[in-house]
Amino acid sequence: MNPNTAANPQNFKIANAVTEVAVTQSDLPVYCPQANELLWNAHPRVYIHLEHVGDVARCIYCSTLYRLVE
């Protein structure tokens, strides 16, 4: 294990820490992984198809659920 990681675990994000993302109309078009994801945790960009309030869709790579809320 990297000694820097072991000494400072609060500075590192857990892979797939967020498994559901609420999306609004202003967020569209939405894609996964999102811009705030770490590079090591990334997969190829996939656009998530959401059109109507209440629509849900999952990323085919990481299974994150996206829900259009308003």
C-alpha beads as a LAMMPS data file, in Angstrom:
LAMMPS data file: protein, C-alpha beads

70 atoms
69 bonds

1 atom types
1 bond types

-500.0 500.0 xlo xhi
-500.0 500.0 ylo yhi
-500.0 500.0 zlo zhi

Masses

1 110.0

Atoms # bond

1 1 1 0.000 0.000 0.000
2 1 1 1.170 3.511 -0.763
3 1 1 2.268 5.138 2.514
4 1 1 0.718 8.486 1.503
5 1 1 -2.658 6.835 0.977
6 1 1 -2.460 4.955 4.265
7 1 1 -1.524 8.094 6.179
8 1 1 -4.233 10.312 4.645
9 1 1 -7.250 8.177 3.709
10 1 1 -9.646 11.122 4.141
11 1 1 -8.056 12.770 1.059
12 1 1 -8.988 9.926 -1.277
13 1 1 -12.317 9.116 -2.810
14 1 1 -13.690 5.579 -2.826
15 1 1 -14.414 4.120 -6.270
16 1 1 -18.099 4.412 -7.196
17 1 1 -18.827 6.263 -3.966
18 1 1 -21.942 7.775 -5.565
19 1 1 -24.283 5.227 -7.097
20 1 1 -27.257 7.506 -7.821
21 1 1 -27.169 10.978 -9.353
22 1 1 -30.131 13.365 -9.469
23 1 1 -30.121 15.340 -12.711
24 1 1 -32.090 18.473 -13.638
25 1 1 -32.989 19.785 -17.092
26 1 1 -30.178 22.343 -16.815
27 1 1 -27.649 19.479 -16.405
28 1 1 -28.567 17.915 -19.755
29 1 1 -26.902 16.440 -21.688
30 1 1 -25.426 14.302 -18.932
31 1 1 -22.588 11.833 -19.272
32 1 1 -20.689 9.374 -17.141
33 1 1 -18.135 9.582 -15.669
34 1 1 -18.840 13.107 -14.519
35 1 1 -16.226 15.852 -14.590
36 1 1 -15.617 15.613 -10.844
37 1 1 -14.576 11.933 -11.015
38 1 1 -10.939 11.060 -10.553
39 1 1 -8.939 9.965 -13.586
40 1 1 -7.999 6.582 -12.097
41 1 1 -11.677 5.874 -11.528
42 1 1 -12.695 6.772 -15.079
43 1 1 -14.106 4.689 -17.902
44 1 1 -14.935 5.733 -21.486
45 1 1 -17.450 8.591 -21.618
46 1 1 -21.031 7.461 -22.086
47 1 1 -23.902 9.875 -22.653
48 1 1 -26.938 9.061 -20.519
49 1 1 -30.295 9.341 -22.297
50 1 1 -32.851 11.182 -20.139
51 1 1 -35.757 13.129 -21.650
52 1 1 -38.689 13.343 -19.264
53 1 1 -38.980 13.999 -15.535
54 1 1 -38.875 10.648 -13.783
55 1 1 -36.706 8.972 -16.425
56 1 1 -33.902 6.801 -15.072
57 1 1 -30.899 5.266 -16.815
58 1 1 -27.791 3.366 -15.745
59 1 1 -24.244 3.725 -16.931
60 1 1 -23.253 0.549 -18.760
61 1 1 -19.758 0.615 -17.243
62 1 1 -20.143 1.488 -13.556
63 1 1 -23.914 1.020 -13.012
64 1 1 -24.371 4.524 -11.596
65 1 1 -28.087 5.364 -11.731
66 1 1 -29.075 8.748 -13.199
67 1 1 -32.555 10.131 -12.438
68 1 1 -34.122 13.196 -14.081
69 1 1 -35.841 14.991 -11.206
70 1 1 -37.109 18.279 -12.709

Bonds

1 1 1 2
2 1 2 3
3 1 3 4
4 1 4 5
5 1 5 6
6 1 6 7
7 1 7 8
8 1 8 9
9 1 9 10
10 1 10 11
11 1 11 12
12 1 12 13
13 1 13 14
14 1 14 15
15 1 15 16
16 1 16 17
17 1 17 18
18 1 18 19
19 1 19 20
20 1 20 21
21 1 21 22
22 1 22 23
23 1 23 24
24 1 24 25
25 1 25 26
26 1 26 27
27 1 27 28
28 1 28 29
29 1 29 30
30 1 30 31
31 1 31 32
32 1 32 33
33 1 33 34
34 1 34 35
35 1 35 36
36 1 36 37
37 1 37 38
38 1 38 39
39 1 39 40
40 1 40 41
41 1 41 42
42 1 42 43
43 1 43 44
44 1 44 45
45 1 45 46
46 1 46 47
47 1 47 48
48 1 48 49
49 1 49 50
50 1 50 51
51 1 51 52
52 1 52 53
53 1 53 54
54 1 54 55
55 1 55 56
56 1 56 57
57 1 57 58
58 1 58 59
59 1 59 60
60 1 60 61
61 1 61 62
62 1 62 63
63 1 63 64
64 1 64 65
65 1 65 66
66 1 66 67
67 1 67 68
68 1 68 69
69 1 69 70
